[in-house]
Amino acid sequence: MTHVQHLKPFLRKTPFFEPIDRLMHGNGWIRWMGYYSPAFFDSEQSEYFATRHGASVYDVSPLIKYAIRGKDAARFANYLVTRDLTKVKPMQAAYTAWCDDDGKMIEEGTIFRLGENDFILNAALHQLHWLDESAYGFDVEIEEISDQLAGLSLQGPTSREILQQMGVQGIEKLPHFGIMETTVDGHWLRIDRAGFTGDLGYELWVKPQDGIWLWETLFRIGDPYKIAPMGSQALDWLRIEAGFILVDADYTGSHHALRPTSRVSPFEAGIGWCVGLKKDAYFVGKRALRAEKEKGLSRHILIGIEVEGRKPAPGSFLYADRAGKQEIGITTSAMWSPGLKKNIAFAKVPPSFVKPGTQMWIEIWYPKEHKIERSMVKCWAANRMFYDPPRKKA
Amino acid sequence: MSKSFDAIIIGGGHNGLVTASYLAKAGLKPLVVEAGDQLGGCAVTREFAPGFRSSAVAHLLHALHPRVVADLGLEGQGLRGLCKPVGTGLLLPEGRRIDITHDAAATAASIGAVSKADAEAYPRVMARLGKLATALGTFLTRTPPNPAIAQNDFQTKLALGMFALQLRMLGKKDMLELTRILTMNVADLANDHFESDAIKGLLSFEATLGVYLGPRSPNTVFNLLYRLSSFGKHGMGGLYQPLGGMGAVAEALAKAARAAGADIRLQAPVERILIEKEQAVGVVLQGGEEIRAPIVASSADPQRTLLKLVPPGELDTEFLKRIRHLRMNGCVAKLHLALDGLPTGVTQSDGRLVIAPSINYVERAFDCAKYGRVADHPALEVTFPSLADPGLAPAGKHVASILFQYAPYKLRETPPAVVREQVLDRTLATLEQAMPGLAAKVTAAEVLTPHDLENRFGLSGGQWHQGEVTLDQMFFLRPAAQFQQYRMPIPGLWLCGAGAHPGGNVSGAAGANAAREIIKARKNGR
């Protein structure tokens, strides 16, 4: 938790700061990319359950957004990221990684294709320098538009109904990872069906001056649908259940890795599926990634594990044997899932341990009556997407 | 043109021709595509005024590697007869001069007139520097190793081992001296050994020629050693004036290439390298003609090859940044003067005249370049090629071919067009003092600034060596770490010009090394 007291003179406020501040019960402000961002309002449990059973609202305005436009934008975007963007049609979004020369992940995020040559890339970290350097030779314009859009992530089973009630025409037809633009009450609104919770959900983007309108409209109309504001602590639980990795939690971005060996490839980060080795064009890191795939050079893979018992296993070591003689990996994110009633975690393990069901041992240290105790329990490799309801894509 | 080729070589410069010859001798069918109407690249002879001809860029030969000469049978193509050894004359203030020639006694007497101590020291110091340079020079014709030693093949490891052994065999004293001076600046070195401004000035000039460095910049001793390495057994043993200009050397190379079976096309400028499925498969000429071959070797500089000829989106971001950031700030301008007659003070036996009377003189000339200006008082290397080969000028008339240091490519306020005027004016002003009456004899003049060299000869940044010869841009760092073995990241694409190890000068070593690697890769099926 980052304390914001001493940063108050410097932190910026998103358009949603005032309504969030009014709803916040404790001192839940943290900083995110130079903005005030809520970590929690009341309790993360209630916010978590609101998302899984009603709808939650999370302020995603601090996300960094880059507009990529110009004659070569499509070619450039396809060169920049690992996914095959020729398969992403205008008004579709795609989750993708982008890598350095060695095929090590700089970051992953969502790229939105608004038109043939019109993209927005959402990133958690600043990437302008990298984008500019990669754009050498391309006829593209890259602009950071982070301040030009305010965004709320509306997630949960009732999110679609709320938008319908709000008067968003055609929201029921918007496919998973689809994008639409519409006008509600005279306000421009861009909606994409994506999110960080693994549930049915939407991201709503408006001009900053329409932020308060959006917030108030959502909460007015959403009240009967159990709408609730959410902070990043609950979001962290949701994203672990959904199997989404987080930069600098589950992997180190290659540009701030202290040692070259701590960088990871998308294969190692367990998102090999978004590496388009078969795509027609070259992309940054492709030669290295192909070599990794063909020669089996991945050192470890980030997988999901299910852990025996109820004690969460953050930063725990995994072993091949109960005696703890052969260390094989470590967990990067871990939680007790209140919804699934399972003890889950992400762990990086050697490729020979990734097959679901493979049994390993995990050493968990936990506090008990002012003492730290150790337990060595079984765990099993599992699909990292622990929570995947049909409604997410339906 | 339905003929099929095994390899396309971009650029008919000397390195391109050397690569083509080696490939043809190994049984491949190479095609050289040259943009201009003349072979030789920067090693050509051009008419710059009616009846007056001169080597267009490089004008003295010293580095052509004996192995290349032997392997390609260049002597059979008349090379030796083409060259006349030349000495160096230092033109000093007040009409004094020092002549350094192959005649040791005369040289000692000439230097002795300025400084007794230097006359004694000069041959000794130069012999020692030559010995060190020759030890380094062993690697000129070797493929640089991969810094990850395990990744090298046996031959490269062996070469590296032999190289280390050779340095060790220098003996403790010399090896220590080499490690001491390798990264040092030439002014300190000159002060270590000499007392006269004249000899120190000469050393400063030799060490800074062709790099954007002044005599007090680190790395200049390395550039000096690099140059000296060709004055021993890894080069021609001294400076030579090619009869018929540098173009005659290119012709000998072209003859050798054709004799070996290489095809050559002139006026075939490459627009881009053809890349399909991330493999280089040929070239597209301006005008749209496609020529295909599984090997594409470019003797163009790394920036032109990788930034201009390779379409965007085929290479990785950091690699391209490395290439964009290669130091390529050319700072030598080339002048050609058509003269009515020889100026006073120039004798029939003169080869190369140098105006660089002191360390400070060269340093101040560099100071101007440092701030993006043309040197007010330039250091000059002047040759009169028509002395050795009267055929270069109409009867009774002469040609002067001059290197002007420094006229930087990167200018702050001076427009490139003004540079041409300034270079000419300042050259004539400087020469007028050393050779009174010269200006009156000039009937025509041509100035090639680094910008002109870039436009006319395709040298990025107008840099003669396709990348400055400094430690950080040499050996296994040329053109970039991990890409030092002539193989570029795109399969099928090779670099065979001076932008690859061992760099510039009319030596042919880069072309020969690249050809060897290409042949090796083909044999191993990679």
Boltz contact constraints between the chains, C-beta under 6 A:
constraints:
  - contact:
      token1: [A, 75]
      token2: [B, 313]
      max_distance: 6.0
  - contact:
      token1: [A, 79]
      token2: [B, 313]
      max_distance: 6.0
  - contact:
      token1: [A, 101]
      token2: [B, 316]
      max_distance: 6.0
  - contact:
      token1: [A, 101]
      token2: [B, 318]
      max_distance: 6.0
  - contact:
      token1: [A, 101]
      token2: [B, 319]
      max_distance: 6.0
  - contact:
      token1: [A, 133]
      token2: [B, 317]
      max_distance: 6.0
  - contact:
      token1: [A, 133]
      token2: [B, 321]
      max_distance: 6.0
  - contact:
      token1: [A, 134]
      token2: [B, 317]
      max_distance: 6.0
  - contact:
      token1: [A, 136]
      token2: [B, 320]
      max_distance: 6.0
  - contact:
      token1: [A, 137]
      token2: [B, 312]
      max_distance: 6.0
  - contact:
      token1: [A, 138]
      token2: [B, 312]
      max_distance: 6.0
  - contact:
      token1: [A, 282]
      token2: [B, 278]
      max_distance: 6.0
  - contact:
      token1: [A, 282]
      token2: [B, 314]
      max_distance: 6.0
  - contact:
      token1: [A, 284]
      token2: [B, 316]
      max_distance: 6.0
  - contact:
      token1: [A, 284]
      token2: [B, 317]
      max_distance: 6.0
